[in-house]
Amino acid sequence: MFCKYCGKELPDKAIFCSKCGKQLAVKDKTETDSEKNASEIKHEETTKKFCKYCGAINAASAKFCSKCGKPLVQLEYENIKEPEVLSPKNEIKFESEKIKEDNQSSNNDTKKFGIGNLFSQVFKKHTAKERNEILRAGLSDDILKNKQINSENLKPWLYSRVFLILFAVFIIFEICLLSFYNTNIMPGVMLIGSVMVPFSMLTMYFELNIYKDISFYKTIGIFLLGGAISLLFTLFLYEIIPTTDEFNFIGASLVSIIEELGKVVIVIILLKRCKNLTVLQGLLIGGAVGCGFAAFESAGYAFNVFLDAHDYNTRADFANNYLQYSQYYYADSIGEMNFNIILRSLLAFGGHTAWAAIEGAAYAKKKKIDKNFIKYFVICFILHAIWDTDLPVQYLVLTCLCLIAWKVILNQISQFIEDSNKKQMEEK
């Protein structure tokens, strides 16, 4: 209660003001109590809260102890003879249990990033707001440099919707080409068929960058310009490094070293321009260059396959006109092109799109060319060399190479999560 004359705060039972000395008009306690609801009075009398850590008595509505600040448990007043106060021994036990719970929580946060993280959200329904939130990355100052990173934060899904859109466009173009024989749509088939998987992978790398410091606009710019420049630099290397037309391991190794150097040099130049750099940014920028390289290369291969088949048909026409028995036969040029596009699309997730991402993540870890970077570069070089080598059961070999590349990426992300959490624990 407060004094109505001077405003001094006073005990509830005060009759005179301790500051100004004036008598206060106080209602009789029985009258005050009669105005209260009987159930409320009983509740207030019987439901007091005691702090089991320090023994302080708190109001019934209190959630935390007013003395020590720890959480309270509501106890019946009439059933408590003496508040339970933790002894020093019990206090140590309580603290050790708390540390154990924190460690368990930390272990859950640092569990390894696995293949399940890439698909756990794909088949769930997501709203337009969630989609827009992902695409807002890089458009504000909301850079999560100090946020604890764990595998639960890294569950991309938007890439699957991007793939479905591009795949639907590809099917529509195929219907136009195969059902209506409209060759005007052929460039669209080559372009969309070559882009749909690399661009979907690009979106996945964008989602995995939880720091949200690189915009989708910038990502697409790296995809287009970085992919084109890496192709240009690769062609320059082809001019100065001798190669062979034989696709044995030596010939394939020459192609591998040229193309991996062509990509990784551009990736490193882009990463050096980044101020805040982690493995996830390296994965995104390296993956963007690799995705652009893969898309443009696949479109070129599709076009060349069509031209080769068309030229074969031209020679067959000439031979059939002048020779009774010809060694030539008509080739299905559109069918050959479609087979090439579909095959390269199925394998695109583990080729250039993965190798450049591995190299970017490896460089970003220490921000320099060290033993760790060289190790991962050699891994990509070997995978690429085997990829280009003529081997039996080639499609099975290519599938295994894709899975190995993604095993490396998953290990890089998992190791990054573990290192980040260890660093944060040390800082605390």
C-alpha positions in Angstrom: 0.0 0.0 0.0 1.0 3.6 -0.5 0.4 6.8 1.6 -2.2 8.9 -0.1 -0.6 12.1 1.3 3.1 11.7 0.4 3.2 8.5 -1.8 5.5 6.5 0.5 5.3 2.7 0.0 4.2 1.0 3.2 3.5 -2.5 4.6 0.0 -3.8 4.1 -0.8 -3.6 7.9 0.5 0.0 8.4 -1.8 2.4 10.3 0.4 5.5 10.2 2.7 6.7 7.5 6.4 6.2 8.4 7.3 9.3 6.4 4.7 11.9 7.0 3.1 10.4 10.2 -0.5 10.8 9.0 -3.0 8.2 9.9 -4.1 6.0 7.1 -7.7 4.9 6.4 -7.4 1.1 6.4 -10.3 -1.3 6.0 -10.8 -3.8 8.6 -9.1 -7.1 7.7 -12.3 -9.1 8.1 -14.1 -6.7 5.7 -11.2 -7.0 3.2 -11.2 -10.7 3.4 -15.0 -10.9 3.0 -14.7 -9.1 -0.3 -12.5 -11.9 -1.6 -13.7 -15.0 -3.1 -13.4 -17.9 -0.7 -11.8 -20.1 -3.2 -9.1 -17.5 -3.9 -8.3 -17.1 -0.2 -7.9 -20.8 0.2 -5.7 -21.0 -2.9 -3.5 -18.2 -1.6 -3.2 -19.8 1.8 -2.4 -23.3 0.6 -0.3 -22.8 -2.6 2.9 -21.2 -1.7 6.0 -21.8 -3.8 9.3 -22.7 -2.1 12.7 -22.6 -3.8 14.4 -26.0 -3.2 17.8 -24.4 -3.8 17.8 -21.6 -1.3 14.6 -22.1 0.7 13.0 -18.7 -0.1 9.2 -18.5 0.0 7.7 -17.0 -3.1 4.3 -16.0 -4.3 1.9 -18.5 -5.8 2.2 -16.9 -9.2 6.0 -16.8 -9.3 7.8 -18.9 -11.8 11.3 -18.1 -10.7 12.8 -17.7 -7.2 13.0 -14.0 -6.2 16.2 -14.7 -4.3 18.3 -17.0 -6.5 16.5 -16.9 -9.8 16.1 -20.6 -10.3 12.9 -22.3 -11.6 10.2 -23.0 -9.0 7.9 -26.0 -8.5 4.6 -25.3 -6.8 4.2 -27.2 -3.5 1.3 -27.4 -1.0 2.1 -25.2 2.0 0.4 -27.5 4.5 2.3 -30.5 3.4 5.7 -28.8 3.7 7.2 -28.6 7.2 10.6 -27.3 6.1 11.7 -26.2 2.7 14.2 -28.5 1.0 17.5 -26.7 0.6 20.3 -28.2 -1.5 23.4 -29.0 0.5 26.8 -28.2 -1.0 27.0 -31.8 -2.0 23.6 -31.8 -3.7 24.5 -28.4 -5.3 27.6 -30.0 -6.9 25.4 -33.0 -8.1 22.9 -30.6 -9.6 25.6 -28.7 -11.5 27.2 -31.9 -12.8 23.8 -33.1 -14.0 23.3 -29.8 -15.8 26.7 -30.1 -17.4 25.8 -33.6 -18.5 22.6 -32.4 -20.1 24.4 -29.6 -21.9 26.9 -32.1 -23.2 24.1 -34.4 -24.4 22.5 -31.4 -26.2 25.9 -30.5 -27.7 26.3 -34.1 -28.9 22.9 -34.0 -30.6 23.9 -30.7 -32.3 27.1 -32.1 -33.6 25.9 -35.4 -35.0 27.1 -36.1 -38.4 25.5 -34.6 -41.4 24.2 -37.4 -43.5 22.4 -38.2 -46.7 19.1 -38.1 -44.8 19.5 -34.3 -44.3 19.2 -33.7 -48.0 15.9 -35.5 -48.4 14.1 -35.3 -45.0 12.2 -32.1 -45.9 11.7 -32.8 -49.6 8.4 -34.7 -49.3 6.9 -32.4 -46.7 4.6 -29.5 -47.5 6.1 -26.1 -47.4 4.5 -22.6 -47.6 5.3 -19.7 -49.9 6.5 -17.9 -46.8 9.2 -20.5 -46.2 10.3 -20.4 -49.8 10.5 -16.6 -49.7 12.5 -16.8 -46.5 15.1 -18.9 -48.2 15.3 -16.6 -51.1 15.8 -13.6 -48.8 19.3 -14.7 -48.1 21.8 -11.9 -48.7 19.2 -9.2 -48.9 19.5 -8.1 -45.3 22.1 -7.8 -42.5 20.8 -11.0 -40.9 24.1 -12.8 -41.1 24.2 -15.7 -38.6 27.9 -15.8 -37.9 27.4 -16.5 -34.2 24.6 -19.0 -34.6 25.3 -22.5 -33.4 25.5 -24.8 -36.5 24.1 -28.3 -36.3 22.7 -30.9 -38.7 19.1 -29.9 -37.9 19.7 -26.5 -39.5 20.9 -28.0 -42.8 17.9 -29.6 -44.4 17.4 -28.2 -47.9 14.2 -28.8 -49.8 13.6 -25.9 -52.3 16.0 -27.6 -54.8 13.5 -30.4 -55.3 10.8 -27.9 -56.4 13.2 -26.2 -58.8 14.0 -29.6 -60.3 10.3 -30.4 -60.7 9.7 -27.1 -62.5 12.6 -27.6 -64.9 11.7 -31.3 -65.5 8.1 -30.4 -66.3 9.4 -27.8 -68.9 11.7 -30.5 -70.3 8.9 -33.0 -70.7 6.7 -30.3 -72.4 9.5 -29.5 -74.9 10.0 -33.3 -75.6 6.3 -33.6 -76.4 6.6 -30.7 -78.8 9.6 -32.2 -80.5 8.7 -35.9 -80.6 4.9 -35.6 -81.1 4.7 -32.6 -83.4 8.2 -32.8 -85.0 8.8 -29.2 -84.3 12.5 -28.8 -84.6 12.3 -25.1 -83.5 12.0 -26.5 -79.9 15.3 -28.5 -80.2 17.5 -25.7 -78.7 15.1 -25.6 -75.7 15.4 -29.3 -75.2 19.2 -29.1 -75.2 19.3 -26.1 -72.9 16.7 -27.2 -70.3 17.8 -30.8 -70.4 21.4 -29.8 -69.7 20.5 -27.2 -67.0 17.8 -28.9 -64.9 20.1 -31.0 -62.7 23.0 -28.5 -62.3 20.6 -25.6 -61.5 18.8 -27.8 -58.9 22.2 -28.6 -57.4 23.0 -24.9 -57.3 19.8 -24.3 -55.3 20.8 -27.0 -52.9 24.2 -25.5 -52.3 22.5 -22.1 -51.8 20.2 -23.6 -49.1 23.1 -25.3 -47.3 24.8 -21.9 -46.8 23.0 -21.2 -43.5 24.8 -17.9 -42.9 22.6 -16.3 -45.6 25.3 -13.8 -46.7 25.2 -14.6 -50.4 22.1 -13.6 -52.4 20.5 -15.8 -55.0 21.2 -13.0 -57.5 24.9 -13.3 -56.8 24.7 -17.1 -56.9 23.1 -17.1 -60.4 25.8 -14.6 -61.5 28.6 -17.0 -60.4 26.7 -19.9 -62.0 26.6 -18.1 -65.4 29.7 -16.0 -65.5 31.9 -18.3 -63.4 30.9 -21.3 -65.5 31.6 -19.4 -68.7 35.0 -18.1 -67.6 36.1 -21.5 -66.3 35.2 -23.0 -69.7 37.2 -20.2 -71.4 40.2 -20.8 -69.2 39.9 -24.6 -69.7 40.1 -24.1 -73.5 43.1 -21.9 -73.1 44.8 -24.7 -71.1 43.9 -27.2 -73.8 45.9 -25.0 -76.2 49.1 -25.1 -74.1 49.0 -28.6 -72.6 49.3 -31.5 -75.0 46.6 -34.1 -74.9 45.8 -37.4 -76.7 42.6 -38.7 -78.3 43.0 -42.1 -76.5 40.9 -42.5 -73.5 43.2 -44.7 -71.4 44.1 -43.5 -67.9 47.0 -41.4 -69.1 44.8 -39.6 -71.7 42.0 -39.2 -69.2 44.4 -37.9 -66.6 45.5 -35.1 -68.9 41.9 -34.1 -69.6 41.2 -34.3 -65.8 44.1 -32.0 -64.8 43.2 -29.4 -67.4 39.5 -29.2 -66.6 40.0 -29.3 -62.8 42.6 -26.5 -63.0 40.3 -24.6 -65.3 37.6 -24.6 -62.6 39.6 -24.4 -59.4 41.5 -21.3 -60.5 38.3 -19.4 -61.0 36.9 -20.7 -57.7 39.9 -19.6 -55.7 39.8 -16.1 -57.3 36.2 -15.7 -56.3 36.8 -17.0 -52.8 39.6 -14.6 -52.2 37.2 -11.8 -52.7 35.0 -13.0 -49.8 35.5 -11.3 -46.4 33.7 -13.8 -44.3 34.5 -17.3 -45.5 33.6 -20.7 -44.2 33.3 -24.2 -45.6 29.6 -23.5 -46.5 30.4 -20.4 -48.6 33.2 -22.3 -50.3 30.8 -25.2 -51.1 28.3 -22.7 -52.6 30.8 -20.7 -54.7 32.7 -23.7 -55.9 29.5 -25.6 -56.6 28.1 -22.6 -58.5 31.2 -22.6 -60.8 31.0 -26.3 -61.3 27.2 -26.3 -62.0 27.7 -23.6 -64.7 30.6 -25.5 -66.2 28.6 -28.8 -66.2 25.4 -27.2 -67.7 27.3 -25.5 -70.6 29.4 -28.6 -71.3 26.4 -30.9 -71.4 24.5 -28.6 -73.8 27.6 -28.6 -76.1 27.8 -32.4 -76.0 24.1 -32.7 -76.8 24.5 -30.4 -79.8 27.6 -32.3 -81.1 25.9 -35.7 -80.7 23.0 -34.4 -82.9 25.4 -33.0 -85.5 27.4 -36.2 -85.6 24.3 -38.3 -86.2 23.0 -35.8 -88.8 26.3 -35.9 -90.6 26.2 -39.7 -90.5 22.7 -39.7 -92.1 24.1 -37.3 -94.8 26.9 -39.7 -95.7 24.4 -42.6 -95.7 22.2 -40.8 -98.2 25.2 -40.2 -100.5 26.4 -43.9 -100.2 22.9 -45.3 -100.8 22.5 -43.3 -104.0 25.7 -44.6 -105.5 26.4 -48.0 -103.9 24.3 -51.1 -104.0 25.7 -52.3 -100.7 26.4 -49.5 -98.2 28.2 -49.7 -94.9 26.1 -46.7 -93.7 22.7 -46.8 -92.1 20.4 -44.1 -90.9 21.0 -42.9 -87.3 18.2 -41.5 -85.1 19.8 -38.1 -84.5 17.1 -36.8 -82.1 17.2 -40.1 -80.2 21.0 -40.0 -79.8 20.7 -36.4 -78.6 18.0 -37.3 -76.0 20.0 -40.3 -74.8 23.0 -38.1 -74.2 21.0 -35.4 -72.4 19.2 -37.9 -70.1 22.4 -39.9 -69.3 24.4 -36.8 -68.5 21.5 -35.4 -66.4 21.3 -38.6 -64.3 25.0 -38.4 -63.6 25.3 -34.6 -63.3 24.9 -34.6 -59.5 28.3 -36.3 -59.0 30.4 -34.8 -61.7 31.6 -31.2 -62.2 28.9 -30.0 -59.8 30.4 -32.0 -57.0 34.1 -31.8 -57.8 34.2 -28.0 -57.9 32.2 -27.8 -54.6 34.6 -30.1 -52.9 37.6 -28.0 -54.0 35.8 -24.7 -53.0 35.0 -26.1 -49.5 38.6 -27.4 -49.1 40.1 -24.0 -49.9 37.6 -22.1 -47.7 38.5 -24.2 -44.6 41.9 -22.6 -44.2 41.6 -19.9 -46.8 44.8 -21.0 -48.4 46.4 -23.7 -50.6 47.6 -26.2 -47.9 47.9 -30.0 -47.5 44.2 -30.2 -46.8 43.3 -28.5 -50.1 45.8 -30.5 -52.1 44.4 -33.7 -50.7 40.9 -32.9 -51.9 42.1 -31.6 -55.2 43.9 -34.9 -55.8 40.7 -36.8 -54.9 38.7 -34.8 -57.5 41.5 -35.3 -60.0 41.4 -39.1 -59.6 37.6 -39.2 -59.7 37.6 -37.2 -62.9 40.4 -39.2 -64.5 38.5 -42.5 -63.8 35.3 -40.9 -65.1 36.9 -40.2 -68.5 38.7 -43.6 -68.8 37.1 -46.3 -71.0 36.2 -49.1 -68.5 33.9 -52.1 -68.6 30.5 -51.7 -66.9 31.1 -47.9 -67.4 27.7 -46.8 -66.1 28.1 -48.7 -62.9 31.6 -47.1 -62.5 30.2 -43.6 -63.1 27.4 -44.2 -60.5 30.0 -45.3 -57.9 32.1 -42.2 -58.7 29.1 -39.9 -58.1 28.4 -41.6 -54.7 32.1 -41.3 -53.6 32.1 -37.6 -54.5 29.0 -37.0 -52.3 30.4 -39.0 -49.5 33.3 -36.6 -49.5 31.0 -33.6 -49.5 28.9 -35.0 -46.6 32.1 -35.6 -44.6 33.3 -32.0 -45.2 30.0 -30.6 -44.0 29.9 -32.9 -40.9 33.5 -32.0 -40.0 32.7 -28.3 -40.4 29.7 -28.6 -38.0 31.9 -30.4 -35.4 34.7 -27.9 -35.7 32.3 -24.9 -35.4 30.6 -26.2 -32.2 34.0 -27.0 -30.6 35.1 -23.5 -31.3 32.0 -22.0 -29.8 32.4 -24.2 -26.7 36.0 -23.0 -26.2 34.9 -19.4 -26.5 32.3 -19.9 -23.8 
